[in-house]
């Protein structure tokens, strides 16, 4: 086909300054390999006929970001996920955009405030802080690096991280420093979907354990049929239990620091 011929004729014209990062066991999309786009991994084993991205590139219908709905919430299949409920997306020139995943925003409920780092600041354990459910919660970034850009819209609209966690509610754009090493520790594709499912069972176990620790028998809180929690039930938990659940889900040690404006 003429299109394929033009595609592979562009191989010598590959974009410069773009560091290609292909994690072990993953494969680069043929469009990225040909230099037509700067970066994209293949998650379909080169089954281009059934690939929505390939259809669009060949002039088909408009691309809708592929998402999978599982028990823990929605997953965008072209992102890497941290066990601390943050995601990473590798972009042009190997910049990395990070954000809060759908499971995390479901646990948090309406986010009241978000404190973001400054440009050129090295990202750390307390660089991103949220206020939700009356608690101050630091987010662990999924990759290491320096801040290139922050989502300033979150200053006045922190709940964008609730309503659009994978798009408009992104948090920070980073210049990564140890990207390959960091990506190897994250969940991707089928592994991310399985992890989301497991996290729902872990959340149920956390809530049950914390409720059983309470001497007060008047709590009257039970899990719904099937043994899995409804995120709304977090609104019914005593603050002490909510704090413990947040600590375990976001893997941080709660402190009494006041929220930084």
C-alpha positions in Angstrom: 0.0 0.0 0.0 1.1 3.6 -0.7 0.5 4.5 2.9 2.8 1.8 4.3 5.5 2.9 1.7 5.3 6.5 2.9 5.3 5.4 6.5 8.5 3.5 6.3 10.2 6.0 4.1 10.0 8.4 7.0 12.2 6.2 9.2 15.3 8.3 8.5 13.4 11.5 9.5 12.8 10.4 13.1 12.4 13.2 15.6 15.6 14.2 17.3 16.0 14.9 21.1 13.4 12.3 22.0 14.8 9.6 24.3 13.0 6.4 23.5 12.1 4.4 26.6 10.8 0.9 26.0 10.4 -1.1 29.2 11.5 -4.8 29.3 8.8 -7.0 27.8 7.1 -4.1 26.0 7.1 -3.3 22.3 7.0 0.0 20.5 4.1 0.9 18.2 4.9 0.7 14.5 3.9 4.4 14.1 6.5 5.4 16.7 9.1 3.0 15.3 8.5 4.7 11.9 9.0 8.2 13.4 5.5 9.3 12.6 4.7 9.9 16.3 7.3 10.5 19.0 6.3 7.8 21.5 3.8 5.0 21.9 3.9 1.4 23.2 2.0 -1.4 21.6 -0.4 -3.3 23.9 -2.1 -5.5 21.3 0.8 -7.6 20.0 0.8 -5.7 16.7 -2.8 -6.6 16.0 -3.1 -3.4 14.0 -6.4 -4.4 12.4 -8.2 -4.2 15.8 -6.2 -1.2 17.1 -8.3 1.9 17.5 -5.2 4.1 17.3 -4.1 2.5 14.0 -7.6 3.0 12.6 -7.4 6.7 13.3 -3.9 7.1 11.9 -5.1 5.5 8.7 -8.0 8.0 8.4 -10.7 6.2 10.4 -13.0 7.5 13.1 -11.9 9.9 15.8 -9.9 8.2 18.6 -11.5 7.8 22.0 -8.9 7.1 24.7 -9.2 3.4 25.5 -10.4 2.9 29.1 -11.3 -0.2 31.0 -13.9 -0.2 33.8 -13.1 -2.5 36.7 -14.2 -2.8 40.3 -11.8 -0.1 41.5 -12.7 2.5 38.8 -11.7 3.4 35.3 -8.2 2.6 33.9 -6.6 4.3 30.9 -4.6 1.4 29.4 -1.8 3.6 28.0 -0.6 4.8 31.4 1.7 3.4 34.1 0.3 3.1 37.7 1.9 3.3 41.1 0.8 1.3 44.1 0.3 4.7 45.8 -2.5 5.5 43.3 -0.8 7.9 41.0 -0.2 7.4 37.3 2.5 8.3 34.8 2.2 9.0 31.1 5.4 9.3 28.9 5.1 12.1 26.4 7.2 13.8 23.7 10.9 14.3 24.5 10.4 11.8 27.4 8.6 14.3 29.6 6.3 12.5 32.1 2.8 13.7 33.0 1.6 12.4 36.4 -1.8 12.4 38.1 -4.1 10.8 40.6 -5.8 7.6 39.4 -9.6 7.0 39.4 -9.4 4.5 42.4 -7.5 7.2 44.4 -10.0 10.0 43.7 -12.9 7.6 44.5 -11.3 7.0 47.9 -10.6 10.6 48.6 -14.1 11.9 47.7 -14.4 15.6 46.9 -10.9 17.2 47.0 -11.0 20.5 48.8 -7.5 21.8 48.0 -4.3 20.8 46.1 -0.8 22.1 46.8 1.6 21.6 43.9 5.4 22.1 43.8 7.3 24.9 42.0 8.8 24.7 38.6 12.3 23.2 38.6 11.7 21.7 42.0 12.8 18.1 42.6 9.6 16.1 43.1 9.5 14.4 46.5 7.2 12.6 49.0 5.5 15.8 50.2 5.7 17.9 47.0 2.0 17.2 46.2 -0.5 17.5 49.0 -4.3 17.1 49.0 -6.9 18.0 51.4 -9.9 15.7 51.4 -12.2 14.1 54.1 -10.7 16.6 56.5 -7.3 15.1 56.2 -4.0 16.4 54.7 -2.7 13.7 52.3 0.7 13.7 50.6 0.8 11.9 47.2 3.8 9.7 46.3 4.9 10.6 42.7 5.2 7.5 40.4 8.5 8.7 39.0 11.5 10.8 40.1 12.4 14.0 38.4 12.2 17.8 38.3 9.0 19.8 37.7 8.6 21.2 34.2 5.0 22.4 34.6 2.1 22.2 37.0 -1.6 22.2 36.3 -2.5 25.7 37.5 -6.2 25.1 36.9 -6.2 22.9 40.1 -5.6 26.0 42.2 -9.1 27.2 41.8 -10.7 23.9 40.6 -9.2 21.1 42.7 -12.1 18.8 42.0 -10.9 18.5 38.4 -8.8 15.7 39.9 -12.1 14.0 40.7 -14.1 14.7 37.6 -11.2 14.2 35.1 -8.3 12.4 36.8 -6.7 11.2 33.5 -7.1 14.4 31.5 -7.9 17.9 32.8 -7.1 16.9 36.3 -3.5 16.0 35.7 -1.1 17.2 38.4 2.5 17.8 37.2 4.7 17.5 34.1 8.2 16.2 35.0 11.6 15.9 33.5 12.4 12.4 34.8 15.8 11.5 36.1 15.6 7.7 36.4 12.7 6.9 34.1 13.6 3.3 33.1 14.2 2.2 36.6 11.0 3.9 37.8 8.8 2.4 35.1 9.9 -1.1 35.9 8.2 -0.8 39.3 4.9 0.4 37.9 1.8 -1.5 36.8 0.9 -1.4 33.1 -1.8 -2.9 30.8 -3.3 -6.2 32.1 -1.2 -6.0 35.3 -2.8 -2.6 36.1 -6.3 -3.9 35.6 -5.6 -6.9 37.9 -4.1 -4.6 40.5 -7.2 -2.4 40.5 -9.3 -5.5 41.2 -7.0 -6.6 44.0 -7.0 -3.1 45.6 -10.8 -3.3 46.1 -10.4 -6.5 48.1 -7.6 -4.9 50.1 -9.8 -1.9 50.8 -12.5 -4.2 52.1 -10.0 -5.9 54.3 -8.7 -2.6 55.6 -12.2 -1.3 56.5 -13.2 -4.6 58.1 -10.0 -4.7 60.2 -10.4 -1.1 61.4 -14.0 -1.6 62.3 -13.2 -4.7 64.3 -10.6 -2.8 66.2 -13.2 -0.4 67.4 -14.7 -1.3 70.8 -17.9 0.6 70.0 -20.4 -1.9 68.8 -22.8 0.8 67.7 -21.1 1.5 64.5 -23.5 -0.6 62.5 -21.4 -0.5 59.3 -21.4 -3.6 57.1 -20.0 -4.3 53.7 -22.5 -4.6 50.8 -23.4 -7.9 49.2 -20.3 -9.6 47.7 -18.0 -8.4 50.4 -16.7 -5.4 48.5 -17.0 -1.8 49.7 -19.0 1.0 48.1 -16.9 4.1 48.0 -19.8 6.1 49.5 -19.6 4.0 52.7 -16.3 5.8 53.5 -18.5 8.8 54.3 -20.0 6.8 57.2 -16.8 5.8 58.8 -15.5 7.5 62.0 -12.6 9.9 61.3 -10.1 7.7 63.1 -10.9 4.8 60.7 -10.9 7.0 57.7 -7.5 8.3 58.6 -6.1 4.7 58.8 -7.7 3.7 55.5 -6.1 6.7 53.8 -2.7 6.0 55.3 -2.8 2.5 54.0 -4.2 3.3 50.5 -1.7 6.1 49.8 1.1 4.5 51.8 2.1 7.5 54.0 2.5 8.2 57.7 -0.2 10.8 58.8 1.2 13.9 60.4 -0.6 16.8 62.0 1.0 19.4 59.7 -1.4 22.1 58.6 -2.2 22.2 55.0 0.0 24.6 53.0 -1.9 27.2 51.0 
